[in-house]
Amino acid sequence: MPPILNSNNKYTTTTESKISRLNGNDELKDVHQNGEHTSNRDQIPDSFESEEVLDPFCNAESPQKISFHDVTSAAFLIKGGIVETPCPRSHISDEIGMELYLKEEFLQFTGSFKERGARYALLKLPEAQKNKGVISASLGNHAQGLSYHGYKLNIPVTVVMPEAATLMKIQKCRSYGARVVVEGKDMAEAKRIALRMSKEEGLTYINGYDHPHIMAGQGTIGLEILEQVSEPDAVIIPVGGGGLLAGIATAIKSLSPKTKIIGVESERCQSFTRAMENGGPIYTPIESTLADGLAVPTCGYNAYVTALPLLDKMVVVKEAWIALSILRLVELEKCVVEGAGAAGLAAILSGHLNEFKGKKVVSLLCGGNIDTTVFGRCLERGLAAEGRLLRFNVTVSDRPGGIADLCKLLAELGVSVKDIMHERAWLHDIFSVEVKVVCETRDWEHSVELRKTLKERYAQVRFIDSPMAIPGYEMNE
Ligand SMILES: Cc1ncc(COP(=O)(O)O)c(C=O)c1O
């Protein structure tokens, strides 16, 4: 099977879209996969001589930048079809010493900002393609956004989801009328399958972060932010494939050039950071992460060239900070967000953005689609990171009442016991018993009081926790 595309011109048609090519050529072009393109195998470099079908909109050899005009066109077209989400001042502002505003994109109908780009990409399809339909590979938010707006606009949508996709996500897309194909051991394979199907069935492949119309659609968030918060000092944007960053940065830097653009990645999926080190997108293995929306192994080619010149700082955050941010957003803002949506706050809480103390900062709460069990675990991890959920082992007397005394002490302190067990077989002293406790305190001061009291009362106490959100705390002090 020959590749369906390459090359600078053979699959390129000029449309009304104004998407400029990067490499010094200022001709305004858009690339169109199906329809008018012609195949010319002579022009296909050797590296493309494989079974693989390439995405004509995302070509590593000639990446495309989007312009401010693309974003404003998107804003005009999608207006009325998506939610203009609020951007209130956060209750966390005083605690962190910043004027923090939270852009609540999780309030979109399908729970994430992905609807913006999806709707715009669908509206920009040539009429013939609207009838044939689109296809994409996605594990989550993009699939839902595309399926929902396909349904609203009466455009057939196929999504290929890898076998690991949760039943809930598959079901959601089906409920929006999409054809869902569950195939492929991972996202890379699902994408290969989707691209092959796009060619065989004449469907337009819509990459969820790198398609120029997707980026332009996401950029409309930037326009809204500037209407809601005047002249912010910084806007913090979680980064997966980089489309969200590219779109918003394009909008913000055009209208408010002094505003700093901050990207955030999880330590477990640093594809944009690695691309910056490498001088271009490069495959970066990802580990399982709370921020599954950011788990993209190679950031987008178009997204990279668009975002890089506009980016002021890239931050990589630890997973525990993401968990803690999810907890804080529930407790203080009454917002349920997924890991990717909490990454911006994680960058602040972890101290990576202290230069913005006293300044006006907008952070994007970009999605709220979090699995209920994952959500529960995040809250527990968050409590542990703040030192409010503690584990300790304490050796007490084996005489009757030894464990009761410990429980009484905990009750007097107002500490809530979550789990307790005791062990005797492995202790040197046969008149002692080791008690393992998991407990919850009100706050870190309360935890400090517990530690102090236990150490005064018992000779052998060992804390096994690591409350990383507590400055200066040494593990197993
Ligand atoms: C909730 C959420 N936040 C952020 C992102 C990152 O967006 P992008 O891949 O455009 O960088 C995604 C991507 O799926 C997402 O679902």
The ligand as an SDF file (V2000), in Angstrom:
LIG
                    3D

 16 16  0  0  0  0  0  0  0  0999 V2000
   -7.9440   17.8310   29.7240 C   0  0  0  0  0  0  0  0  0  0  0  0
   -6.8130   18.0460   28.7900 C   0  0  0  0  0  0  0  0  0  0  0  0
   -5.9420   19.0070   29.0530 N   0  0  0  0  0  0  0  0  0  0  0  0
   -4.9040   19.2730   28.2440 C   0  0  0  0  0  0  0  0  0  0  0  0
   -4.6990   18.5250   27.1010 C   0  0  0  0  0  0  0  0  0  0  0  0
   -3.5160   18.8500   26.2430 C   0  0  0  0  0  0  0  0  0  0  0  0
   -3.8820   19.3540   25.0110 O   0  0  0  0  0  0  0  0  0  0  0  0
   -2.8760   19.2400   23.7860 P   0  0  0  0  0  0  0  0  0  0  0  0
   -2.7620   17.7810   23.4520 O   0  0  0  0  0  0  0  0  0  0  0  0
   -3.4770   20.0480   22.7210 O   0  0  0  0  0  0  0  0  0  0  0  0
   -1.5720   19.7780   24.2690 O   0  0  0  0  0  0  0  0  0  0  0  0
   -5.5940   17.5080   26.7850 C   0  0  0  0  0  0  0  0  0  0  0  0
   -5.4210   16.7060   25.6000 C   0  0  0  0  0  0  0  0  0  0  0  0
   -6.1300   15.7650   25.3360 O   0  0  0  0  0  0  0  0  0  0  0  0
   -6.6830   17.2510   27.6440 C   0  0  0  0  0  0  0  0  0  0  0  0
   -7.5700   16.2890   27.3860 O   0  0  0  0  0  0  0  0  0  0  0  0
  1  2  1  0
  2  3  1  0
  2 15  2  0
  3  4  2  0
  4  5  1  0
  5  6  1  0
  5 12  2  0
  6  7  1  0
  7  8  1  0
  8  9  2  0
  8 10  1  0
  8 11  1  0
 12 13  1  0
 12 15  1  0
 13 14  2  0
 15 16  1  0
M  END
$$$$
